[in-house]
């Protein structure tokens, strides 16, 4: 099948975690962490854009 032994071990361990037999992050928790990291990156970018826009408009207002 072309799957390495290490990949099979990882899948088995993740299955044990998902079943509650071993401590660790479940597949659902891992997906949530990935989603939250993506959202955090997006929000950080939006914040930087808004900061730049606020600085721009503050400079424009001071010139008047």
QUIPEBEL-V269906 format. One record per residue. N is the residue number from 0. D_CENTER is the distance of its C-alpha to the mean C-alpha in Angstrom with 1 decimal. Layout:
n=N d_center=D_CENTER
n=N d_center=D_CENTER
This chain:
n=0 d_center=31.2
n=1 d_center=29.7
n=2 d_center=27.1
n=3 d_center=27.3
n=4 d_center=28.2
n=5 d_center=25.0
n=6 d_center=23.0
n=7 d_center=25.2
n=8 d_center=24.9
n=9 d_center=21.1
n=10 d_center=21.4
n=11 d_center=24.1
n=12 d_center=22.3
n=13 d_center=19.3
n=14 d_center=22.0
n=15 d_center=23.6
n=16 d_center=20.5
n=17 d_center=20.0
n=18 d_center=23.7
n=19 d_center=23.6
n=20 d_center=25.9
n=21 d_center=23.7
n=22 d_center=21.3
n=23 d_center=17.6
n=24 d_center=14.4
n=25 d_center=15.3
n=26 d_center=13.9
n=27 d_center=13.1
n=28 d_center=11.3
n=29 d_center=9.3
n=30 d_center=8.4
n=31 d_center=7.7
n=32 d_center=5.3
n=33 d_center=3.4
n=34 d_center=4.6
n=35 d_center=4.4
n=36 d_center=1.9
n=37 d_center=3.9
n=38 d_center=6.4
n=39 d_center=6.7
n=40 d_center=7.4
n=41 d_center=9.7
n=42 d_center=11.4
n=43 d_center=12.1
n=44 d_center=13.7
n=45 d_center=15.6
n=46 d_center=16.8
n=47 d_center=18.1
n=48 d_center=19.9
n=49 d_center=21.4
n=50 d_center=22.6
n=51 d_center=24.2
n=52 d_center=25.8
n=53 d_center=27.1
n=54 d_center=28.6
n=55 d_center=30.2
n=56 d_center=31.8
n=57 d_center=32.9
n=58 d_center=34.7
n=59 d_center=36.3
n=60 d_center=37.5
n=61 d_center=39.0
n=62 d_center=41.1
n=63 d_center=43.0
